[in-house]
Amino acid sequence: MSYVQRLHPWVVVRLLPKMQRVVVGRFRNRSDAEGHMQALKRLMPDAEFIILFDIGQPIDEESEEME
């Protein structure tokens, strides 16, 4: 996970058929993500969106990559 992505851990995701998903945007705080999701729901009422907190890779995997 890049440094910029770590600064913006809240993610708005659009859910698609067949268990697919698309990251629509990354945000620094949850309230920004919720506001963006509300606007998206007004523009695309039939689409399904969720908000996730993206923690990235587990610490064990990151330490192995650095070695």
PDB file with one MODEL, atoms N, CA, C and O in Angstrom:
MODEL        1
ATOM      1  N   MET A   1       0.851  -1.169   0.000  1.00  0.00           N
ATOM      2  CA  MET A   1       0.000   0.000   0.000  1.00  0.00           C
ATOM      3  C   MET A   1       0.899   1.234   0.000  1.00  0.00           C
ATOM      4  O   MET A   1       1.827   1.329   0.802  1.00  0.00           O
ATOM      5  N   SER A   2       0.628   2.159  -0.882  1.00  0.00           N
ATOM      6  CA  SER A   2       1.473   3.345  -0.995  1.00  0.00           C
ATOM      7  C   SER A   2       1.200   4.321   0.153  1.00  0.00           C
ATOM      8  O   SER A   2       0.203   4.210   0.865  1.00  0.00           O
ATOM      9  N   TYR A   3       2.105   5.266   0.308  1.00  0.00           N
ATOM     10  CA  TYR A   3       1.983   6.264   1.375  1.00  0.00           C
ATOM     11  C   TYR A   3       0.709   7.089   1.227  1.00  0.00           C
ATOM     12  O   TYR A   3       0.032   7.369   2.216  1.00  0.00           O
ATOM     13  N   VAL A   4       0.385   7.472   0.016  1.00  0.00           N
ATOM     14  CA  VAL A   4      -0.826   8.268  -0.229  1.00  0.00           C
ATOM     15  C   VAL A   4      -2.073   7.474   0.157  1.00  0.00           C
ATOM     16  O   VAL A   4      -3.007   8.030   0.734  1.00  0.00           O
ATOM     17  N   GLN A   5      -2.092   6.190  -0.155  1.00  0.00           N
ATOM     18  CA  GLN A   5      -3.238   5.362   0.201  1.00  0.00           C
ATOM     19  C   GLN A   5      -3.362   5.220   1.718  1.00  0.00           C
ATOM     20  O   GLN A   5      -4.472   5.140   2.243  1.00  0.00           O
ATOM     21  N   ARG A   6      -2.239   5.188   2.421  1.00  0.00           N
ATOM     22  CA  ARG A   6      -2.292   5.102   3.881  1.00  0.00           C
ATOM     23  C   ARG A   6      -2.854   6.385   4.496  1.00  0.00           C
ATOM     24  O   ARG A   6      -3.449   6.346   5.573  1.00  0.00           O
ATOM     25  N   LEU A   7      -2.669   7.514   3.824  1.00  0.00           N
ATOM     26  CA  LEU A   7      -3.217   8.772   4.315  1.00  0.00           C
ATOM     27  C   LEU A   7      -4.729   8.865   4.117  1.00  0.00           C
ATOM     28  O   LEU A   7      -5.400   9.661   4.772  1.00  0.00           O
ATOM     29  N   HIS A   8      -5.252   8.054   3.218  1.00  0.00           N
ATOM     30  CA  HIS A   8      -6.679   8.065   2.896  1.00  0.00           C
ATOM     31  C   HIS A   8      -7.254   6.663   3.080  1.00  0.00           C
ATOM     32  O   HIS A   8      -7.502   5.969   2.094  1.00  0.00           O
ATOM     33  N   PRO A   9      -7.472   6.235   4.328  1.00  0.00           N
ATOM     34  CA  PRO A   9      -7.874   4.852   4.571  1.00  0.00           C
ATOM     35  C   PRO A   9      -9.349   4.553   4.306  1.00  0.00           C
ATOM     36  O   PRO A   9      -9.710   3.385   4.167  1.00  0.00           O
ATOM     37  N   TRP A  10     -10.209   5.565   4.231  1.00  0.00           N
ATOM     38  CA  TRP A  10     -11.631   5.316   3.992  1.00  0.00           C
ATOM     39  C   TRP A  10     -11.882   5.217   2.491  1.00  0.00           C
ATOM     40  O   TRP A  10     -11.462   6.080   1.721  1.00  0.00           O
ATOM     41  N   VAL A  11     -12.576   4.149   2.087  1.00  0.00           N
ATOM     42  CA  VAL A  11     -12.768   3.855   0.671  1.00  0.00           C
ATOM     43  C   VAL A  11     -14.258   3.701   0.375  1.00  0.00           C
ATOM     44  O   VAL A  11     -14.977   3.017   1.104  1.00  0.00           O
ATOM     45  N   VAL A  12     -14.713   4.343  -0.699  1.00  0.00           N
ATOM     46  CA  VAL A  12     -16.068   4.128  -1.207  1.00  0.00           C
ATOM     47  C   VAL A  12     -15.948   3.125  -2.347  1.00  0.00           C
ATOM     48  O   VAL A  12     -15.189   3.324  -3.295  1.00  0.00           O
ATOM     49  N   VAL A  13     -16.711   2.049  -2.232  1.00  0.00           N
ATOM     50  CA  VAL A  13     -16.636   0.952  -3.201  1.00  0.00           C
ATOM     51  C   VAL A  13     -18.011   0.758  -3.829  1.00  0.00           C
ATOM     52  O   VAL A  13     -19.031   0.746  -3.140  1.00  0.00           O
ATOM     53  N   ARG A  14     -18.013   0.608  -5.152  1.00  0.00           N
ATOM     54  CA  ARG A  14     -19.258   0.268  -5.852  1.00  0.00           C
ATOM     55  C   ARG A  14     -19.290  -1.231  -6.045  1.00  0.00           C
ATOM     56  O   ARG A  14     -18.353  -1.817  -6.587  1.00  0.00           O
ATOM     57  N   LEU A  15     -20.378  -1.858  -5.597  1.00  0.00           N
ATOM     58  CA  LEU A  15     -20.534  -3.302  -5.732  1.00  0.00           C
ATOM     59  C   LEU A  15     -21.156  -3.626  -7.085  1.00  0.00           C
ATOM     60  O   LEU A  15     -22.153  -3.028  -7.491  1.00  0.00           O
ATOM     61  N   LEU A  16     -20.544  -4.589  -7.773  1.00  0.00           N
ATOM     62  CA  LEU A  16     -20.986  -5.001  -9.095  1.00  0.00           C
ATOM     63  C   LEU A  16     -21.436  -6.458  -9.058  1.00  0.00           C
ATOM     64  O   LEU A  16     -21.183  -7.154  -8.075  1.00  0.00           O
ATOM     65  N   PRO A  17     -22.094  -6.926 -10.108  1.00  0.00           N
ATOM     66  CA  PRO A  17     -22.509  -8.336 -10.146  1.00  0.00           C
ATOM     67  C   PRO A  17     -21.310  -9.284 -10.111  1.00  0.00           C
ATOM     68  O   PRO A  17     -20.183  -8.896 -10.420  1.00  0.00           O
ATOM     69  N   LYS A  18     -21.575 -10.511  -9.736  1.00  0.00           N
ATOM     70  CA  LYS A  18     -20.578 -11.589  -9.694  1.00  0.00           C
ATOM     71  C   LYS A  18     -19.435 -11.272  -8.733  1.00  0.00           C
ATOM     72  O   LYS A  18     -18.275 -11.565  -9.021  1.00  0.00           O
ATOM     73  N   MET A  19     -19.767 -10.675  -7.593  1.00  0.00           N
ATOM     74  CA  MET A  19     -18.792 -10.399  -6.529  1.00  0.00           C
ATOM     75  C   MET A  19     -17.661  -9.473  -6.966  1.00  0.00           C
ATOM     76  O   MET A  19     -16.583  -9.498  -6.372  1.00  0.00           O
ATOM     77  N   GLN A  20     -17.884  -8.672  -7.972  1.00  0.00           N
ATOM     78  CA  GLN A  20     -16.879  -7.711  -8.404  1.00  0.00           C
ATOM     79  C   GLN A  20     -17.109  -6.388  -7.688  1.00  0.00           C
ATOM     80  O   GLN A  20     -18.206  -6.109  -7.205  1.00  0.00           O
ATOM     81  N   ARG A  21     -16.048  -5.574  -7.628  1.00  0.00           N
ATOM     82  CA  ARG A  21     -16.146  -4.277  -6.972  1.00  0.00           C
ATOM     83  C   ARG A  21     -15.189  -3.298  -7.619  1.00  0.00           C
ATOM     84  O   ARG A  21     -14.196  -3.686  -8.234  1.00  0.00           O
ATOM     85  N   VAL A  22     -15.508  -2.007  -7.468  1.00  0.00           N
ATOM     86  CA  VAL A  22     -14.680  -0.942  -8.022  1.00  0.00           C
ATOM     87  C   VAL A  22     -14.496   0.109  -6.925  1.00  0.00           C
ATOM     88  O   VAL A  22     -15.470   0.564  -6.325  1.00  0.00           O
ATOM     89  N   VAL A  23     -13.248   0.491  -6.666  1.00  0.00           N
ATOM     90  CA  VAL A  23     -12.983   1.564  -5.719  1.00  0.00           C
ATOM     91  C   VAL A  23     -13.291   2.878  -6.426  1.00  0.00           C
ATOM     92  O   VAL A  23     -12.679   3.211  -7.440  1.00  0.00           O
ATOM     93  N   VAL A  24     -14.245   3.615  -5.875  1.00  0.00           N
ATOM     94  CA  VAL A  24     -14.674   4.874  -6.480  1.00  0.00           C
ATOM     95  C   VAL A  24     -13.818   6.030  -5.979  1.00  0.00           C
ATOM     96  O   VAL A  24     -13.480   6.933  -6.744  1.00  0.00           O
ATOM     97  N   GLY A  25     -13.466   6.003  -4.695  1.00  0.00           N
ATOM     98  CA  GLY A  25     -12.664   7.083  -4.144  1.00  0.00           C
ATOM     99  C   GLY A  25     -12.090   6.727  -2.781  1.00  0.00           C
ATOM    100  O   GLY A  25     -12.598   5.853  -2.079  1.00  0.00           O
ATOM    101  N   ARG A  26     -11.010   7.433  -2.425  1.00  0.00           N
ATOM    102  CA  ARG A  26     -10.361   7.272  -1.117  1.00  0.00           C
ATOM    103  C   ARG A  26     -10.443   8.603  -0.389  1.00  0.00           C
ATOM    104  O   ARG A  26     -10.307   9.670  -0.988  1.00  0.00           O
ATOM    105  N   PHE A  27     -10.668   8.516   0.930  1.00  0.00           N
ATOM    106  CA  PHE A  27     -10.880   9.720   1.712  1.00  0.00           C
ATOM    107  C   PHE A  27     -10.127   9.648   3.031  1.00  0.00           C
ATOM    108  O   PHE A  27      -9.874   8.567   3.564  1.00  0.00           O
ATOM    109  N   ARG A  28      -9.778  10.812   3.541  1.00  0.00           N
ATOM    110  CA  ARG A  28      -9.009  10.902   4.779  1.00  0.00           C
ATOM    111  C   ARG A  28      -9.878  10.610   6.004  1.00  0.00           C
ATOM    112  O   ARG A  28      -9.388  10.053   6.986  1.00  0.00           O
ATOM    113  N   ASN A  29     -11.162  10.979   5.958  1.00  0.00           N
ATOM    114  CA  ASN A  29     -12.034  10.694   7.097  1.00  0.00           C
ATOM    115  C   ASN A  29     -13.376  10.140   6.620  1.00  0.00           C
ATOM    116  O   ASN A  29     -13.756  10.299   5.460  1.00  0.00           O
ATOM    117  N   ARG A  30     -14.076   9.493   7.534  1.00  0.00           N
ATOM    118  CA  ARG A  30     -15.314   8.807   7.183  1.00  0.00           C
ATOM    119  C   ARG A  30     -16.410   9.769   6.735  1.00  0.00           C
ATOM    120  O   ARG A  30     -17.183   9.442   5.834  1.00  0.00           O
ATOM    121  N   SER A  31     -16.489  10.938   7.343  1.00  0.00           N
ATOM    122  CA  SER A  31     -17.565  11.862   6.978  1.00  0.00           C
ATOM    123  C   SER A  31     -17.440  12.329   5.528  1.00  0.00           C
ATOM    124  O   SER A  31     -18.452  12.527   4.855  1.00  0.00           O
ATOM    125  N   ASP A  32     -16.220  12.505   5.044  1.00  0.00           N
ATOM    126  CA  ASP A  32     -16.038  12.845   3.628  1.00  0.00           C
ATOM    127  C   ASP A  32     -16.502  11.703   2.733  1.00  0.00           C
ATOM    128  O   ASP A  32     -17.138  11.932   1.704  1.00  0.00           O
ATOM    129  N   ALA A  33     -16.181  10.474   3.128  1.00  0.00           N
ATOM    130  CA  ALA A  33     -16.598   9.303   2.354  1.00  0.00           C
ATOM    131  C   ALA A  33     -18.122   9.190   2.331  1.00  0.00           C
ATOM    132  O   ALA A  33     -18.709   8.887   1.293  1.00  0.00           O
ATOM    133  N   GLU A  34     -18.760   9.433   3.474  1.00  0.00           N
ATOM    134  CA  GLU A  34     -20.222   9.359   3.533  1.00  0.00           C
ATOM    135  C   GLU A  34     -20.870  10.428   2.657  1.00  0.00           C
ATOM    136  O   GLU A  34     -21.860  10.153   1.979  1.00  0.00           O
ATOM    137  N   GLY A  35     -20.329  11.632   2.666  1.00  0.00           N
ATOM    138  CA  GLY A  35     -20.865  12.698   1.822  1.00  0.00           C
ATOM    139  C   GLY A  35     -20.736  12.378   0.350  1.00  0.00           C
ATOM    140  O   GLY A  35     -21.655  12.629  -0.429  1.00  0.00           O
ATOM    141  N   HIS A  36     -19.596  11.825  -0.035  1.00  0.00           N
ATOM    142  CA  HIS A  36     -19.385  11.452  -1.432  1.00  0.00           C
ATOM    143  C   HIS A  36     -20.335  10.327  -1.829  1.00  0.00           C
ATOM    144  O   HIS A  36     -20.884  10.329  -2.930  1.00  0.00           O
ATOM    145  N   MET A  37     -20.526   9.364  -0.922  1.00  0.00           N
ATOM    146  CA  MET A  37     -21.415   8.246  -1.216  1.00  0.00           C
ATOM    147  C   MET A  37     -22.863   8.731  -1.371  1.00  0.00           C
ATOM    148  O   MET A  37     -23.586   8.225  -2.229  1.00  0.00           O
ATOM    149  N   GLN A  38     -23.291   9.686  -0.571  1.00  0.00           N
ATOM    150  CA  GLN A  38     -24.648  10.228  -0.707  1.00  0.00           C
ATOM    151  C   GLN A  38     -24.839  10.894  -2.063  1.00  0.00           C
ATOM    152  O   GLN A  38     -25.886  10.746  -2.692  1.00  0.00           O
ATOM    153  N   ALA A  39     -23.824  11.628  -2.510  1.00  0.00           N
ATOM    154  CA  ALA A  39     -23.908  12.266  -3.825  1.00  0.00           C
ATOM    155  C   ALA A  39     -23.966  11.219  -4.934  1.00  0.00           C
ATOM    156  O   ALA A  39     -24.723  11.367  -5.893  1.00  0.00           O
ATOM    157  N   LEU A  40     -23.169  10.167  -4.801  1.00  0.00           N
ATOM    158  CA  LEU A  40     -23.188   9.097  -5.804  1.00  0.00           C
ATOM    159  C   LEU A  40     -24.544   8.402  -5.845  1.00  0.00           C
ATOM    160  O   LEU A  40     -25.032   8.063  -6.923  1.00  0.00           O
ATOM    161  N   LYS A  41     -25.152   8.188  -4.689  1.00  0.00           N
ATOM    162  CA  LYS A  41     -26.467   7.538  -4.646  1.00  0.00           C
ATOM    163  C   LYS A  41     -27.535   8.401  -5.302  1.00  0.00           C
ATOM    164  O   LYS A  41     -28.473   7.872  -5.898  1.00  0.00           O
ATOM    165  N   ARG A  42     -27.406   9.731  -5.200  1.00  0.00           N
ATOM    166  CA  ARG A  42     -28.361  10.610  -5.887  1.00  0.00           C
ATOM    167  C   ARG A  42     -28.170  10.544  -7.399  1.00  0.00           C
ATOM    168  O   ARG A  42     -29.141  10.585  -8.154  1.00  0.00           O
ATOM    169  N   LEU A  43     -26.903  10.440  -7.843  1.00  0.00           N
ATOM    170  CA  LEU A  43     -26.619  10.385  -9.281  1.00  0.00           C
ATOM    171  C   LEU A  43     -26.918   9.019  -9.885  1.00  0.00           C
ATOM    172  O   LEU A  43     -27.346   8.920 -11.035  1.00  0.00           O
ATOM    173  N   MET A  44     -26.687   7.958  -9.097  1.00  0.00           N
ATOM    174  CA  MET A  44     -26.901   6.584  -9.574  1.00  0.00           C
ATOM    175  C   MET A  44     -27.729   5.830  -8.544  1.00  0.00           C
ATOM    176  O   MET A  44     -27.177   5.053  -7.765  1.00  0.00           O
ATOM    177  N   PRO A  45     -29.049   6.043  -8.523  1.00  0.00           N
ATOM    178  CA  PRO A  45     -29.882   5.436  -7.479  1.00  0.00           C
ATOM    179  C   PRO A  45     -29.935   3.911  -7.516  1.00  0.00           C
ATOM    180  O   PRO A  45     -30.205   3.289  -6.489  1.00  0.00           O
ATOM    181  N   ASP A  46     -29.689   3.301  -8.654  1.00  0.00           N
ATOM    182  CA  ASP A  46     -29.756   1.836  -8.757  1.00  0.00           C
ATOM    183  C   ASP A  46     -28.450   1.156  -8.365  1.00  0.00           C
ATOM    184  O   ASP A  46     -28.431  -0.059  -8.168  1.00  0.00           O
ATOM    185  N   ALA A  47     -27.374   1.900  -8.250  1.00  0.00           N
ATOM    186  CA  ALA A  47     -26.074   1.325  -7.900  1.00  0.00           C
ATOM    187  C   ALA A  47     -25.982   1.115  -6.392  1.00  0.00           C
ATOM    188  O   ALA A  47     -26.641   1.802  -5.611  1.00  0.00           O
ATOM    189  N   GLU A  48     -25.146   0.146  -5.997  1.00  0.00           N
ATOM    190  CA  GLU A  48     -24.954  -0.148  -4.581  1.00  0.00           C
ATOM    191  C   GLU A  48     -23.524   0.223  -4.174  1.00  0.00           C
ATOM    192  O   GLU A  48     -22.558  -0.205  -4.806  1.00  0.00           O
ATOM    193  N   PHE A  49     -23.406   1.015  -3.124  1.00  0.00           N
ATOM    194  CA  PHE A  49     -22.111   1.477  -2.636  1.00  0.00           C
ATOM    195  C   PHE A  49     -21.946   1.114  -1.167  1.00  0.00           C
ATOM    196  O   PHE A  49     -22.923   1.024  -0.423  1.00  0.00           O
ATOM    197  N   ILE A  50     -20.689   0.906  -0.757  1.00  0.00           N
ATOM    198  CA  ILE A  50     -20.380   0.690   0.654  1.00  0.00           C
ATOM    199  C   ILE A  50     -19.125   1.487   1.001  1.00  0.00           C
ATOM    200  O   ILE A  50     -18.351   1.875   0.126  1.00  0.00           O
ATOM    201  N   ILE A  51     -18.946   1.721   2.297  1.00  0.00           N
ATOM    202  CA  ILE A  51     -17.750   2.396   2.793  1.00  0.00           C
ATOM    203  C   ILE A  51     -16.942   1.390   3.593  1.00  0.00           C
ATOM    204  O   ILE A  51     -17.485   0.677   4.437  1.00  0.00           O
ATOM    205  N   LEU A  52     -15.644   1.335   3.326  1.00  0.00           N
ATOM    206  CA  LEU A  52     -14.746   0.423   4.023  1.00  0.00           C
ATOM    207  C   LEU A  52     -13.569   1.179   4.598  1.00  0.00           C
ATOM    208  O   LEU A  52     -13.171   2.222   4.079  1.00  0.00           O
ATOM    209  N   PHE A  53     -13.012   0.645   5.676  1.00  0.00           N
ATOM    210  CA  PHE A  53     -11.757   1.155   6.225  1.00  0.00           C
ATOM    211  C   PHE A  53     -10.680   0.211   5.743  1.00  0.00           C
ATOM    212  O   PHE A  53     -10.650  -0.950   6.151  1.00  0.00           O
ATOM    213  N   ASP A  54      -9.792   0.689   4.879  1.00  0.00           N
ATOM    214  CA  ASP A  54      -8.759  -0.141   4.250  1.00  0.00           C
ATOM    215  C   ASP A  54      -7.485  -0.076   5.085  1.00  0.00           C
ATOM    216  O   ASP A  54      -6.798   0.945   5.106  1.00  0.00           O
ATOM    217  N   ILE A  55      -7.176  -1.177   5.776  1.00  0.00           N
ATOM    218  CA  ILE A  55      -5.975  -1.194   6.609  1.00  0.00           C
ATOM    219  C   ILE A  55      -4.744  -1.617   5.832  1.00  0.00           C
ATOM    220  O   ILE A  55      -3.630  -1.544   6.351  1.00  0.00           O
ATOM    221  N   GLY A  56      -4.928  -2.062   4.586  1.00  0.00           N
ATOM    222  CA  GLY A  56      -3.789  -2.484   3.783  1.00  0.00           C
ATOM    223  C   GLY A  56      -3.344  -3.884   4.139  1.00  0.00           C
ATOM    224  O   GLY A  56      -4.149  -4.703   4.584  1.00  0.00           O
ATOM    225  N   GLN A  57      -2.083  -4.160   3.949  1.00  0.00           N
ATOM    226  CA  GLN A  57      -1.536  -5.486   4.229  1.00  0.00           C
ATOM    227  C   GLN A  57      -1.299  -5.660   5.723  1.00  0.00           C
ATOM    228  O   GLN A  57      -1.016  -4.688   6.423  1.00  0.00           O
ATOM    229  N   PRO A  58      -1.413  -6.886   6.216  1.00  0.00           N
ATOM    230  CA  PRO A  58      -1.060  -7.142   7.610  1.00  0.00           C
ATOM    231  C   PRO A  58       0.409  -6.797   7.869  1.00  0.00           C
ATOM    232  O   PRO A  58       1.233  -6.857   6.956  1.00  0.00           O
ATOM    233  N   ILE A  59       0.728  -6.446   9.086  1.00  0.00           N
ATOM    234  CA  ILE A  59       2.087  -6.007   9.436  1.00  0.00           C
ATOM    235  C   ILE A  59       3.107  -7.093   9.125  1.00  0.00           C
ATOM    236  O   ILE A  59       4.218  -6.777   8.699  1.00  0.00           O
ATOM    237  N   ASP A  60       2.767  -8.359   9.324  1.00  0.00           N
ATOM    238  CA  ASP A  60       3.708  -9.452   9.065  1.00  0.00           C
ATOM    239  C   ASP A  60       4.150  -9.471   7.597  1.00  0.00           C
ATOM    240  O   ASP A  60       5.327  -9.679   7.305  1.00  0.00           O
ATOM    241  N   GLU A  61       3.209  -9.254   6.681  1.00  0.00           N
ATOM    242  CA  GLU A  61       3.550  -9.270   5.259  1.00  0.00           C
ATOM    243  C   GLU A  61       4.422  -8.079   4.896  1.00  0.00           C
ATOM    244  O   GLU A  61       5.327  -8.212   4.072  1.00  0.00           O
ATOM    245  N   GLU A  62       4.174  -6.921   5.488  1.00  0.00           N
ATOM    246  CA  GLU A  62       4.974  -5.740   5.186  1.00  0.00           C
ATOM    247  C   GLU A  62       6.410  -5.925   5.656  1.00  0.00           C
ATOM    248  O   GLU A  62       7.340  -5.516   4.962  1.00  0.00           O
ATOM    249  N   SER A  63       6.607  -6.529   6.815  1.00  0.00           N
ATOM    250  CA  SER A  63       7.967  -6.711   7.324  1.00  0.00           C
ATOM    251  C   SER A  63       8.746  -7.697   6.464  1.00  0.00           C
ATOM    252  O   SER A  63       9.961  -7.558   6.322  1.00  0.00           O
ATOM    253  N   GLU A  64       8.065  -8.703   5.880  1.00  0.00           N
ATOM    254  CA  GLU A  64       8.735  -9.651   4.998  1.00  0.00           C
ATOM    255  C   GLU A  64       9.186  -8.985   3.710  1.00  0.00           C
ATOM    256  O   GLU A  64      10.240  -9.330   3.176  1.00  0.00           O
ATOM    257  N   GLU A  65       8.402  -8.029   3.195  1.00  0.00           N
ATOM    258  CA  GLU A  65       8.757  -7.335   1.957  1.00  0.00           C
ATOM    259  C   GLU A  65       9.989  -6.452   2.160  1.00  0.00           C
ATOM    260  O   GLU A  65      10.776  -6.273   1.230  1.00  0.00           O
ATOM    261  N   MET A  66      10.164  -5.906   3.346  1.00  0.00           N
ATOM    262  CA  MET A  66      11.274  -4.999   3.604  1.00  0.00           C
ATOM    263  C   MET A  66      12.606  -5.741   3.751  1.00  0.00           C
ATOM    264  O   MET A  66      13.671  -5.143   3.598  1.00  0.00           O
ATOM    265  N   GLU A  67      12.546  -7.030   4.047  1.00  0.00           N
ATOM    266  CA  GLU A  67      13.789  -7.802   4.257  1.00  0.00           C
ATOM    267  C   GLU A  67      14.473  -8.135   2.957  1.00  0.00           C
ATOM    268  O   GLU A  67      15.524  -8.776   2.959  1.00  0.00           O
TER     269      GLU A  67
ENDMDL
END
